[in-house]
Amino acid sequence: MRGLLFFCVNKFFNFKKEITFNREYNILYVKFWRGHLLDLY
C-alpha cells in the first residue's frame, strides 16, 4: 500500500516537472487534443 502511494506521488511530481520544463509543448498538446475532442462532439 505504501509503495503504491509513493509510486503515485512520484508520478505526480514527474508530471509537474515535465509541465514546467515543457510548458509551451504541453499547451500545444492540450490545444491539439482539445480541438480533436471538440471535433468528435
Backbone as JSON, one array per atom type, in Angstrom:
{
  "sequence": "MRGLLFFCVNKFFNFKKEITFNREYNILYVKFWRGHLLDLY",
  "N": [[0.84, -1.2, 0.0], [1.88, 1.24, 0.86], [3.96, 1.47, -0.97], [2.56, 1.8, -3.33], [1.36, 4.29, -2.93], [3.64, 5.92, -2.82], [4.53, 5.55, -5.42], [2.46, 6.78, -6.88], [2.69, 9.45, -5.97], [5.26, 10.0, -6.85], [4.89, 9.78, -9.62], [3.16, 11.92, -9.97], [4.8, 14.12, -9.25], [6.78, 13.89, -11.2], [5.23, 14.42, -13.41], [4.45, 17.09, -12.92], [6.97, 18.25, -13.07], [7.63, 17.78, -15.74], [5.7, 19.39, -16.93], [6.56, 21.95, -16.16], [9.02, 22.05, -17.44], [8.39, 21.62, -20.12], [6.44, 23.52, -20.88], [5.34, 25.13, -23.01], [5.16, 23.21, -25.01], [3.38, 21.4, -23.83], [1.08, 22.99, -23.65], [0.49, 23.35, -26.34], [0.02, 20.68, -26.99], [-2.22, 20.07, -25.43], [-4.07, 21.88, -26.52], [-4.2, 20.87, -29.11], [-5.29, 18.26, -28.67], [-7.66, 19.02, -27.45], [-8.94, 20.33, -29.51], [-9.32, 18.15, -31.23], [-10.98, 16.54, -29.67], [-13.18, 18.21, -29.43], [-13.96, 18.25, -32.08], [-14.94, 15.69, -32.28], [-17.31, 15.76, -30.85]],
  "CA": [[0.0, 0.0, 0.0], [2.79, 2.39, 0.94], [4.69, 1.53, -2.23], [1.64, 2.33, -4.35], [1.22, 5.72, -2.65], [4.89, 6.54, -3.23], [4.52, 5.5, -6.87], [1.53, 7.82, -7.35], [3.29, 10.76, -5.66], [6.41, 10.13, -7.74], [4.33, 10.04, -10.93], [2.6, 13.27, -9.94], [5.9, 15.09, -9.28], [7.4, 13.83, -12.53], [4.28, 15.08, -14.31], [4.6, 18.53, -12.67], [8.28, 18.64, -13.57], [7.52, 17.8, -17.19], [4.9, 20.56, -17.3], [7.36, 23.15, -16.02], [10.08, 22.04, -18.45], [7.84, 21.65, -21.48], [5.16, 24.23, -20.76], [4.81, 25.5, -24.33], [4.82, 21.97, -25.69], [2.16, 20.85, -23.22], [-0.06, 23.83, -24.03], [0.16, 23.0, -27.73], [-0.5, 19.33, -26.97], [-3.58, 20.14, -24.88], [-4.91, 22.55, -27.52], [-4.35, 19.92, -30.21], [-6.25, 17.23, -28.28], [-8.95, 19.65, -27.19], [-9.53, 20.54, -30.83], [-9.77, 16.85, -31.74], [-12.12, 16.1, -28.86], [-14.32, 19.06, -29.79], [-14.39, 17.79, -33.39], [-15.69, 14.44, -32.13], [-18.65, 16.01, -30.31]],
  "C": [[0.88, 1.26, 0.0], [3.56, 2.58, -0.36], [3.84, 2.15, -3.33], [1.48, 3.85, -4.17], [2.47, 6.47, -3.12], [4.95, 6.62, -4.75], [3.64, 6.61, -7.45], [2.11, 9.21, -7.14], [4.45, 11.03, -6.61], [5.95, 10.47, -9.14], [3.83, 11.48, -11.02], [3.72, 14.32, -10.02], [6.61, 15.08, -10.61], [6.54, 14.57, -13.54], [4.4, 16.6, -14.16], [5.91, 19.04, -13.24], [8.26, 18.75, -15.09], [6.74, 19.02, -17.65], [5.75, 21.83, -17.21], [8.46, 23.2, -17.08], [9.53, 22.23, -19.85], [6.5, 22.37, -21.52], [4.55, 24.55, -22.12], [4.35, 24.27, -25.08], [3.51, 21.4, -25.15], [0.93, 21.66, -23.59], [-0.49, 23.5, -25.45], [-0.51, 21.63, -27.78], [-1.95, 19.32, -26.49], [-4.53, 20.79, -25.88], [-5.21, 21.62, -28.67], [-5.4, 18.87, -29.87], [-7.63, 17.8, -28.02], [-9.68, 19.86, -28.51], [-10.08, 19.25, -31.39], [-11.0, 16.36, -30.99], [-13.37, 16.91, -29.2], [-14.86, 18.65, -31.16], [-15.25, 16.53, -33.29], [-17.12, 14.7, -31.66], [-19.56, 16.75, -31.27]]
}
